[in-house]
Amino acid sequence: MKHLFSTTALIAALGMAGMASAGALEEPAPEPPVAAPVDWSGAYVGLIASFNSGDFGGEFGGADIFPGDGSGDLSGNSFGLVLGYDVQNGQYVYGGEFSYASADITGSEDCNNPAFQCAFEVEKVASLRGRIGYLVAPKTLVYGTLGVTRAEATGFVDSGGGPIGEDNTINGVVYGIGMEKMIGERSRLRAAILRHDFDGEDFQTDILYEDIESAFTSVEFGFTFSF
């Protein structure tokens, strides 16, 4: 009889342990946290800086003599602001932006008369561009951009007695490619290579130099904040 009671107690204990184990196995595992979706849509504003290099050249009497060999080098930096708006559709991002920068992009070489220096300066640059991009990763955008640009420029000559020239507004097109990286919920870093091609413009110096054209390539870096 003692053995019967002992066996019955053992079976009951094992049954309860089995039920407890089964209950533990049936408890649902916690679901992994779901990452919040990344949204590129909305307005943004930011700071930009660029390093620029290019060339300039113009005519007198049908001859390319501004400067003397017909072409001079441009180089310099610019710093400014950018603001824009993006719309996201799946992995594509569309938008437009306006930028305005204060620039110091200059070039000076001998004129046809080497007693004079022929010089060209770009002091302010603005652009209005559209862009389309593709998300290669949720927080990484590569894009192309195209638009119009306008700058304030000065063309002048100098023989040592002070510059002789005038200021003009020059217009052109701007295009390029870039990459943007989201580093926070609202903050982004960007880098781009942009080409500015300006139409020719006449500049009155000691003589009238005609159709002075200019162009430069910009390596641009920026930080933007969306809202």
PEJONOR-V681557 format. One record per pair of residues at least 24 apart in sequence whose ideal C-beta (glycine too) atoms are under 7 Angstrom apart, sorted by sequence separation. I is the first residue (numbers start at 1). J is the second residue. D is the distance in Angstrom with one decimal. If there is no record, write none. Layout:
((I | J | D) (I | J | D))
This chain:
((52 | 76 | 5.7) (78 | 102 | 6.5) (101 | 125 | 5.0) (125 | 149 | 6.6) (126 | 150 | 5.2) (149 | 173 | 6.6) (172 | 196 | 6.1) (173 | 197 | 5.5) (193 | 217 | 6.8) (194 | 218 | 4.5) (52 | 77 | 6.9) (78 | 103 | 3.8) (148 | 173 | 6.1) (149 | 174 | 4.2) (172 | 197 | 4.9) (51 | 77 | 5.9) (52 | 78 | 6.3) (100 | 126 | 4.7) (125 | 151 | 4.6) (172 | 198 | 3.7) (193 | 219 | 5.9) (194 | 220 | 5.9) (50 | 77 | 6.9) (76 | 103 | 6.5) (77 | 104 | 6.0) (78 | 105 | 6.8) (99 | 126 | 6.7) (124 | 151 | 6.2) (147 | 174 | 5.5) (171 | 198 | 6.7) (172 | 199 | 5.6) (50 | 78 | 5.0) (76 | 104 | 4.5) (99 | 127 | 5.2) (124 | 152 | 4.3) (170 | 198 | 4.4) (171 | 199 | 5.7) (192 | 220 | 4.6) (76 | 105 | 3.7) (122 | 151 | 5.1) (123 | 152 | 5.0) (146 | 175 | 4.6) (170 | 199 | 6.7) (191 | 220 | 7.0) (49 | 79 | 5.0) (75 | 105 | 6.8) (76 | 106 | 5.6) (98 | 128 | 5.3) (145 | 175 | 6.6) (191 | 221 | 5.4) (74 | 105 | 5.4) (122 | 153 | 5.0) (123 | 154 | 6.9) (145 | 176 | 5.6) (170 | 201 | 5.1) (48 | 80 | 5.4) (74 | 106 | 6.7) (75 | 107 | 7.0) (97 | 129 | 5.8) (121 | 153 | 6.4) (190 | 222 | 4.6) (74 | 107 | 4.2) (96 | 129 | 6.7) (120 | 153 | 6.7) (121 | 154 | 4.6) (144 | 177 | 5.3) (145 | 178 | 6.7) (168 | 201 | 5.1) (47 | 81 | 6.5) (48 | 82 | 5.1) (73 | 107 | 5.1) (96 | 130 | 4.9) (97 | 131 | 6.9) (189 | 223 | 5.9) (190 | 224 | 6.6) (72 | 107 | 4.6) (120 | 155 | 5.3) (143 | 178 | 5.5) (168 | 203 | 6.1) (46 | 82 | 5.1) (95 | 131 | 5.6) (188 | 224 | 4.9) (72 | 109 | 4.2) (119 | 156 | 5.5) (142 | 179 | 5.2) (143 | 180 | 6.9) (166 | 203 | 5.7) (45 | 83 | 4.6) (94 | 132 | 5.4) (141 | 179 | 6.9) (165 | 203 | 6.0) (166 | 204 | 5.0) (187 | 225 | 5.6) (44 | 83 | 6.9) (118 | 157 | 5.6) (119 | 158 | 6.5) (141 | 180 | 4.4) (186 | 225 | 5.7) (44 | 84 | 5.8) (92 | 132 | 6.9) (93 | 133 | 4.4) (117 | 157 | 6.5) (165 | 205 | 4.7) (186 | 226 | 4.8) (68 | 109 | 7.0) (116 | 157 | 4.6) (117 | 158 | 4.9) (140 | 181 | 5.5) (164 | 205 | 5.1) (186 | 227 | 6.7) (43 | 85 | 4.9) (67 | 109 | 3.9) (68 | 110 | 4.9) (92 | 134 | 6.1) (93 | 135 | 6.7) (116 | 158 | 6.7) (139 | 181 | 6.4) (164 | 206 | 5.1) (67 | 110 | 6.0) (68 | 111 | 5.3) (91 | 134 | 6.0) (116 | 159 | 4.8) (139 | 182 | 4.0) (42 | 86 | 6.5) (67 | 111 | 5.6) (68 | 112 | 4.4) (91 | 135 | 4.5) (115 | 159 | 5.4) (170 | 214 | 6.7) (41 | 86 | 5.8) (129 | 174 | 6.3) (40 | 86 | 5.3) (41 | 87 | 5.4) (68 | 114 | 6.9) (72 | 118 | 6.7) (74 | 120 | 6.8) (111 | 157 | 6.0) (41 | 88 | 4.7) (65 | 112 | 4.0) (78 | 125 | 6.1) (127 | 174 | 4.9) (149 | 196 | 5.3) (151 | 198 | 6.7) (40 | 88 | 4.4) (72 | 120 | 6.8) (93 | 141 | 5.7) (155 | 203 | 3.2) (157 | 205 | 4.5) (39 | 88 | 6.4) (156 | 205 | 5.6) (157 | 206 | 5.8) (155 | 205 | 6.6) (48 | 99 | 6.2) (56 | 107 | 5.7) (67 | 118 | 3.9) (66 | 118 | 5.1) (40 | 93 | 4.9) (48 | 101 | 6.6) (52 | 105 | 5.1) (155 | 209 | 6.4) (155 | 212 | 5.4) (153 | 214 | 6.8) (56 | 120 | 4.2) (120 | 212 | 6.8) (122 | 214 | 6.9) (120 | 214 | 6.3) (38 | 138 | 4.4) (38 | 139 | 5.8) (40 | 141 | 6.7) (105 | 216 | 6.2) (74 | 214 | 6.6) (82 | 222 | 6.3) (74 | 216 | 5.4) (82 | 224 | 6.8) (66 | 209 | 4.4) (38 | 182 | 6.6) (66 | 212 | 6.0) (60 | 207 | 6.1) (60 | 209 | 5.4) (59 | 209 | 6.8) (60 | 210 | 6.7) (58 | 209 | 4.5) (59 | 210 | 4.8) (58 | 210 | 6.3) (59 | 211 | 5.4) (58 | 211 | 5.7) (58 | 212 | 3.2) (57 | 212 | 6.9) (58 | 213 | 6.9) (56 | 212 | 6.3) (57 | 213 | 6.1) (56 | 213 | 6.8) (56 | 214 | 4.3) (54 | 214 | 6.7) (55 | 215 | 6.4) (54 | 215 | 4.9) (54 | 216 | 2.7) (53 | 216 | 6.1) (54 | 217 | 6.1) (52 | 216 | 4.7) (53 | 217 | 6.1) (52 | 217 | 6.9) (52 | 218 | 4.8) (50 | 218 | 4.2) (51 | 219 | 4.9) (50 | 219 | 6.2) (50 | 220 | 4.1) (48 | 220 | 5.7) (49 | 221 | 5.6) (48 | 222 | 4.0) (47 | 222 | 6.2) (46 | 222 | 5.3) (47 | 223 | 5.5) (46 | 223 | 5.4) (46 | 224 | 3.1) (45 | 224 | 6.7) (46 | 225 | 6.2) (44 | 224 | 4.6) (45 | 225 | 6.1) (44 | 225 | 6.3) (44 | 226 | 4.2) (43 | 226 | 6.8) (42 | 226 | 5.1) (43 | 227 | 5.9) (42 | 227 | 6.7))
